[in-house]
């Protein structure tokens, strides 16, 4: 199939849409890996995942109802499947760890008590009553235990980790962008992708539009439980920073792909629910980045003070 010249705004719309697609495909993978490495899902709010899943279900039904292209419907199905996998993983680890805690404390009380015979430093390390200390200590213990079972992990965990983590995440984001760009270029050159024609009298299906707004509200509300959980516990331990970076990238490029394609009133109103959801969740993701920075710095200070006390 011959490929005609493409207007710049359509090319930008196509490239941004492809990058957004790549971001969504890999979105949940970092959090799945983080939970697997820690053998815990304490860091992520199940309310966050549940409301997000509801938003994806509404998005899927709306896409089918509106008769959107098969790729959009297929992606919506993938979202629901990926959400289900992450939710099942979180429930599995929560159940497993709850059983372990019951086994270690049969009467629902902590095995460790402030025994006069117990060393003072050991009693200090329990951090009872500190906001978020239970989550931080449990995750830290899992990391410490895993470092004992693998000779490679201690060197990694003892090194200054945050700068390297940001570098790795940035490289991952660049690779996702390159994958999206390459995928779009191949599809365009082969004729699999063509510019979407402007449709002035596009029919608006009320039911599908209502579901679109419902999914936008769900996406906006989903992150609130996670933000509140982080604030209450003063910690982002157990969360994957790359997960939220991919979410920010996916929403930004998705919104850009819509606006670069057309700003005609009818087209804009049709896509308004998805624009609201994208822009709103970007603001919430930025707030979570701030929490990563603030609570990460606090945890570093606590670790330094603890190591100084032990020495």
C-alpha positions as CSV (number, residue, x, y, z in Angstrom):
1,X,0.0,0.0,0.0
2,X,1.5,3.4,-1.0
3,X,2.0,5.8,1.9
4,X,1.2,9.4,1.2
5,X,2.8,12.4,2.9
6,X,1.5,12.9,6.4
7,X,0.7,16.3,8.0
8,X,3.0,17.1,11.0
9,X,0.1,17.2,13.5
10,X,-1.2,13.8,12.4
11,X,2.3,12.3,12.7
12,X,2.7,13.8,16.2
13,X,-0.7,12.4,17.1
14,X,0.2,9.0,15.9
15,X,3.6,8.9,17.6
16,X,2.2,10.1,20.9
17,X,-0.6,7.5,20.7
18,X,1.9,4.7,20.0
19,X,4.0,5.8,23.0
20,X,0.9,5.9,25.2
21,X,0.0,2.4,24.0
22,X,3.4,1.1,24.9
23,X,3.2,2.8,28.3
24,X,-0.1,1.1,29.1
25,X,1.0,-2.3,28.0
26,X,4.0,-2.3,30.4
27,X,2.3,-0.2,33.1
28,X,1.6,-2.8,35.8
29,X,4.7,-4.9,35.2
30,X,7.0,-2.8,37.6
31,X,4.5,-3.1,40.5
32,X,4.1,-6.9,39.9
33,X,7.9,-7.3,40.0
34,X,8.2,-5.1,43.1
35,X,5.5,-7.2,45.0
36,X,7.2,-10.4,43.8
37,X,10.7,-9.3,45.0
38,X,9.3,-8.2,48.4
39,X,6.9,-11.1,48.7
40,X,4.5,-8.5,50.0
41,X,1.8,-6.1,48.8
42,X,1.6,-3.9,51.9
43,X,2.7,-0.8,50.0
44,X,-0.2,-0.6,47.5
45,X,-3.8,0.2,48.5
46,X,-6.3,-2.4,47.5
47,X,-9.0,0.4,47.3
48,X,-6.8,2.1,44.7
49,X,-6.7,-1.0,42.6
50,X,-10.4,-1.8,43.0
51,X,-11.6,1.6,42.0
52,X,-9.1,1.6,39.1
53,X,-10.5,-1.8,38.0
54,X,-14.0,-0.4,38.0
55,X,-12.8,2.5,35.8
56,X,-11.3,0.0,33.4
57,X,-14.5,-2.1,33.3
58,X,-16.6,1.1,32.6
59,X,-14.0,2.0,29.9
60,X,-14.3,-1.4,28.3
61,X,-18.1,-1.4,28.2
62,X,-18.2,2.1,26.8
63,X,-15.7,1.2,24.1
64,X,-17.8,-1.8,23.0
65,X,-21.0,0.2,23.2
66,X,-19.6,3.1,21.1
67,X,-18.3,0.7,18.5
68,X,-14.7,1.9,18.8
69,X,-12.0,0.3,16.7
70,X,-10.9,-3.3,17.7
71,X,-7.5,-2.2,18.9
72,X,-9.1,0.1,21.5
73,X,-11.4,-2.7,22.7
74,X,-8.6,-5.2,22.8
75,X,-6.5,-2.7,24.9
76,X,-9.4,-2.2,27.3
77,X,-9.7,-6.0,27.7
78,X,-6.0,-6.2,28.4
79,X,-6.3,-3.5,31.1
80,X,-9.0,-5.5,32.9
81,X,-6.9,-8.6,32.7
82,X,-3.8,-6.9,34.0
83,X,-5.7,-5.3,36.8
84,X,-7.1,-8.7,37.8
85,X,-3.6,-10.2,37.9
86,X,-2.3,-7.5,40.1
87,X,-5.3,-7.6,42.5
88,X,-5.0,-11.4,42.8
89,X,-1.3,-11.1,43.5
90,X,-1.9,-8.5,46.2
91,X,-4.7,-10.7,47.8
92,X,-2.4,-13.7,47.7
93,X,0.5,-12.0,49.4
94,X,-1.8,-10.3,52.0
95,X,-3.3,-13.7,52.8
96,X,0.1,-15.4,52.9
97,X,1.6,-12.8,55.2
98,X,-1.4,-12.8,57.5
99,X,-1.1,-16.5,57.9
100,X,2.6,-16.1,58.8
101,X,1.8,-13.5,61.4
102,X,-0.8,-15.7,62.9
103,X,1.7,-18.6,63.1
104,X,4.3,-16.4,64.8
105,X,1.8,-14.8,67.2
106,X,-1.0,-17.4,67.9
107,X,-2.9,-15.1,70.3
108,X,-2.8,-12.1,68.0
109,X,0.0,-10.4,70.1
110,X,3.5,-9.6,68.9
111,X,6.1,-12.2,69.8
112,X,8.6,-9.5,70.6
113,X,8.0,-7.8,74.0
114,X,10.0,-5.3,76.0
115,X,11.8,-7.9,78.1
116,X,14.2,-6.5,80.7
117,X,16.7,-9.1,79.5
118,X,16.4,-7.9,76.0
119,X,19.1,-5.5,74.6
120,X,18.0,-1.9,74.6
121,X,18.9,-1.4,70.9
122,X,16.7,-4.4,70.0
123,X,13.7,-2.9,71.8
124,X,14.3,0.5,70.1
125,X,14.2,-1.1,66.7
126,X,10.5,-2.2,67.1
127,X,9.4,1.4,66.4
128,X,6.0,0.8,68.0
129,X,3.6,3.7,67.5
130,X,5.5,5.6,64.8
131,X,3.5,6.5,61.7
132,X,4.2,3.9,59.0
133,X,6.8,2.1,61.1
134,X,5.0,-1.2,60.8
135,X,5.1,-1.1,57.0
136,X,8.6,0.2,56.7
137,X,10.0,-2.3,59.2
138,X,8.2,-5.3,57.6
139,X,9.3,-4.4,54.1
140,X,12.9,-3.7,55.3
141,X,13.0,-7.0,57.1
142,X,11.9,-8.8,53.9
143,X,14.7,-7.0,52.0
144,X,17.2,-7.9,54.7
145,X,16.1,-11.5,54.7
146,X,16.3,-11.7,50.9
147,X,19.8,-10.2,51.0
148,X,20.9,-13.1,53.3
149,X,19.7,-15.7,50.8
150,X,21.5,-14.1,47.8
151,X,25.2,-13.0,47.8
152,X,24.5,-10.4,45.2
153,X,21.8,-8.4,46.9
154,X,23.7,-7.0,50.0
155,X,26.0,-5.0,47.8
156,X,23.1,-3.5,46.0
157,X,21.0,-2.8,49.1
158,X,23.9,-1.2,50.9
159,X,24.8,1.1,48.0
160,X,23.2,4.6,47.7
161,X,20.2,3.4,45.8
162,X,17.9,6.3,45.0
163,X,20.0,8.0,42.4
164,X,20.6,4.7,40.6
165,X,16.9,3.9,40.8
166,X,15.9,7.2,39.2
167,X,18.5,6.5,36.4
168,X,17.2,3.0,35.7
169,X,13.6,4.3,35.7
170,X,14.6,7.2,33.3
171,X,16.3,4.7,30.9
172,X,13.2,2.5,31.1
173,X,11.0,5.5,30.1
174,X,13.3,6.4,27.2
175,X,13.2,2.8,26.0
176,X,9.4,2.8,26.2
177,X,9.3,6.0,24.1
178,X,11.6,4.4,21.5
179,X,9.5,1.2,21.4
180,X,6.4,3.4,20.7
181,X,8.2,5.5,18.1
182,X,9.6,2.4,16.3
183,X,6.2,0.6,16.4
184,X,4.4,3.6,14.9
185,X,7.1,4.0,12.2
186,X,6.8,0.4,11.1
187,X,3.0,0.5,11.1
188,X,3.0,3.8,9.1
189,X,5.5,2.6,6.5
190,X,3.7,-0.7,6.0
191,X,0.4,1.1,5.7
192,X,-1.1,-0.6,8.8
193,X,-1.6,2.9,10.4
194,X,-3.3,5.7,8.6
195,X,-4.4,9.1,9.9
196,X,-7.9,9.1,11.4
197,X,-10.2,11.1,9.2
198,X,-12.1,14.0,10.7
199,X,-15.8,13.2,11.1
200,X,-17.9,16.4,11.5
201,X,-21.2,14.6,12.2
202,X,-19.9,11.9,14.4
203,X,-22.8,10.2,16.3
204,X,-22.5,10.6,20.1
205,X,-24.0,7.6,22.0
206,X,-25.3,8.8,25.3
207,X,-24.8,5.6,27.2
208,X,-21.2,5.2,26.0
209,X,-20.5,8.9,26.9
210,X,-21.9,8.4,30.4
211,X,-19.6,5.4,30.9
212,X,-16.7,7.4,29.6
213,X,-17.4,10.0,32.3
214,X,-17.8,7.3,34.9
215,X,-14.4,5.8,34.0
216,X,-12.9,9.3,34.3
217,X,-14.3,9.8,37.8
218,X,-13.1,6.3,38.8
219,X,-9.6,7.0,37.5
220,X,-9.5,10.4,39.4
221,X,-10.8,8.8,42.6
222,X,-8.6,5.7,42.5
223,X,-5.4,7.3,43.5
224,X,-6.9,9.1,46.5
225,X,-6.8,6.0,48.8
226,X,-3.1,5.5,47.8
227,X,-2.2,9.1,48.5
228,X,-3.9,9.0,51.9
229,X,-2.3,5.6,52.7
230,X,1.2,7.1,52.0
231,X,0.4,10.1,54.0
232,X,-0.9,8.2,57.1
233,X,2.1,5.8,57.0
234,X,4.7,8.4,56.0
235,X,6.1,5.9,53.6
236,X,6.1,4.8,49.9
237,X,7.9,1.5,50.7
238,X,6.6,-1.3,48.5
239,X,5.4,1.0,45.7
240,X,7.2,1.0,42.3
241,X,8.2,4.5,41.2
242,X,8.4,3.3,37.6
243,X,4.7,2.3,37.8
244,X,3.6,5.9,38.4
245,X,6.2,7.3,35.9
246,X,4.7,5.1,33.2
247,X,1.2,6.2,34.2
248,X,2.3,9.9,33.9
249,X,3.9,9.2,30.5
250,X,0.8,7.2,29.3
251,X,-1.7,9.9,30.3
252,X,0.4,12.8,28.9
253,X,1.0,11.2,25.5
254,X,-2.6,10.0,25.3
255,X,-3.9,13.5,25.9
256,X,-1.4,14.9,23.4
257,X,-2.4,12.4,20.8
258,X,-6.1,13.6,21.0
259,X,-5.3,17.3,20.9
260,X,-2.8,17.0,18.1
261,X,-5.3,15.2,16.0
262,X,-8.0,17.8,16.2
263,X,-9.4,20.5,18.4
264,X,-12.7,20.7,16.5
265,X,-15.6,21.2,19.0
266,X,-17.4,17.9,18.2
267,X,-14.2,15.8,18.4
268,X,-13.1,17.6,21.6
269,X,-16.4,17.0,23.3
270,X,-16.5,13.3,22.3
271,X,-13.0,12.8,23.9
272,X,-13.5,15.1,26.9
273,X,-14.1,12.3,29.5
274,X,-10.8,10.7,28.6
275,X,-9.0,14.1,28.6
276,X,-10.4,14.9,32.1
277,X,-9.3,11.5,33.3
278,X,-5.8,11.8,31.8
279,X,-5.1,15.4,33.0
280,X,-6.5,14.8,36.5
281,X,-4.5,11.6,37.2
282,X,-1.4,13.4,36.0
283,X,-1.8,15.9,38.8
284,X,-2.3,13.0,41.3
285,X,0.8,11.1,40.0
286,X,2.9,14.2,40.5
287,X,1.7,14.4,44.1
288,X,2.7,10.8,44.6
289,X,6.2,11.7,43.2
290,X,6.4,14.4,45.9
291,X,5.6,11.8,48.5
292,X,8.3,9.5,47.2
293,X,10.8,12.3,47.6
294,X,9.7,13.5,51.0
295,X,9.2,10.1,52.7
296,X,12.2,8.6,50.9
297,X,14.4,11.3,52.5
298,X,12.9,10.7,55.9
299,X,13.5,7.0,55.7
300,X,17.2,7.6,54.7
301,X,17.6,9.8,57.7
302,X,16.1,7.1,60.0
303,X,18.4,4.4,58.5
304,X,21.4,6.6,59.0
305,X,20.5,7.3,62.7
306,X,19.7,3.6,63.3
307,X,23.1,2.5,61.9
308,X,24.9,5.2,63.9
309,X,23.2,4.0,67.1
310,X,24.2,0.4,66.4
311,X,27.8,1.4,65.8
